[in-house]
Amino acid sequence: MKSTGEVMGIDPDFTTAFMKSQLGAGTVLPTGGTAFVSVKDGDKPHIVPAVKSLLARGFKVLATGGTADYLETAGLAVEKVNKVAQGRPHILDRIMDGEVTLIFNTTEGWQSLKDSKPIRQAALAQKIPYFTTAPASVQAAAAIGVASLEVRPLQSYYSQSHN
């Protein structure tokens, strides 16, 4: 979700800086499990690298119909899951059952945003990392692969930029 935020991550590598920002906000990215992906049409091409990365790291990926079809066309093995309005079993059941460890969900339009509300609420209740933009989803998937984090004082970054 886009918000005003009160943390930042600093690193010469953007992906590592993103990981630090997530940790600073209290979001611990999972290193495995099941990801749920449902994105608006305009984001589908951008989400493919993120899903490839998750699959390469051993994640199982659940996706709603249109997203699943797009990802399968791109050669990615995902499992289709019903939207809440499509009847049970649906994605909310899977989230509440503790199966989902990561969510990428972008919306477009009022109805889509309304439909995603119970998913956002369940993610919050279950403490599941939830990303609502394609760029944040892509960075989250990449950040899962960050092996180690270096903590440095701000002054060390300042002195580097002036040398």
C-alpha angles and dihedrals in degrees: 000000000000111000141149091265127194104217137068138191121216125198136130086245113068095211091053090047088052091051090050091050091052092050089048089054090050096254113136111195114221120241093210145356130084127330124201115213125187117154138169117258095259091056098049096091091047095051096055095085090049092052091046088053093049093049091049088054091053100260120148111227126214118192138176120247104275094038092046091050091050093048092047090051086054088056098257123137110229135155118239116232130186122253112239091257091053094067137252138354089043139154094273090058090053092049094048090047089060095247098121121075102170135026132202108183125160122178139196124196135010098283094050091049090049091049091053095053097089089047091052091047092050091047090053093047092048093042092238117160106249125192122191102186131061094232092052091046092051092049092046091054091048093045091058086071095055104121102196140001126222119210115209134169116258089242091067090060092047094051091049092055092054099046 
